[in-house]
Amino acid sequence: MPKRVDHEERRTQIAEALIQVAGRRGLHAVGMRDVAAEAGVSLRLVQYYFETKEKLLFYGLQHLTDRFTARVGARLAAAGPDPGPRVTIEALLLASLPTDQESRTFHLLYSSYSILSVTDGALAAQPFIDNPDAAENALTGLIEGAQAIGLADPGADARTEAISLLAMTATMGTSILVAQRTPESAIAVLRHHLDRIFTAGGLTTPDAGRRNDAKTSCPTGRG
């Protein structure tokens, strides 16, 4: 009896190959033939599943985003059953900083895809982000929730703070990639702004007392 092919598993295998090659060479330099070689499959098979390079890149980005979501979930699980708004925001922001190989690849490819889609019509036609305001809305809601129970500055504009935190994290992520600053210094800046938004009472998890130790927030111990 012929072996039954798990098509989703095969797609994931090819997406992983894309991420590995693009992480080494840059997204702009990757072709479908390169991905096929990395995955150990034929070019014809890659084309069968994705038809075009643009569809392959988009699927790879979705896969990368799923891995990022899992990283955030792991950080929150480690923080305990009720991490609170401050720690939840911190987990989301720190997971997106390039402090280890996986997060470096995530930041590099996500940023590259954004830039390429500005000038590449075929990439721009792909639904790059299904809900572009999702992260901003989530952070805004968490800050508003903290304000409602007295754990954050009541005079702060929650949406403006959310936008600022996300923009700051993205910019500092790039500065880490180009060695302008260390992960530790970027984490210190983020925590400085979180300290400004949240009152001391908002630090309710076991990690609160260690917020000035940048190494506790990185799985690799780098920052």
Secondary structure as UniProt FT lines:
FT   HELIX           7..25
FT   HELIX           27..29
FT   HELIX           32..39
FT   HELIX           43..50
FT   HELIX           53..79
FT   HELIX           84..95
FT   HELIX           101..119
FT   HELIX           121..124
FT   TURN            132..133
FT   HELIX           134..148
FT   TURN            149..150
FT   TURN            154..155
FT   HELIX           158..177
FT   TURN            178..179
FT   HELIX           183..197
FT   HELIX           200..202
FT   TURN            206..207
FT   HELIX           208..210
FT   TURN            211..212
FT   HELIX           214..217
FT   TURN            219..220
//
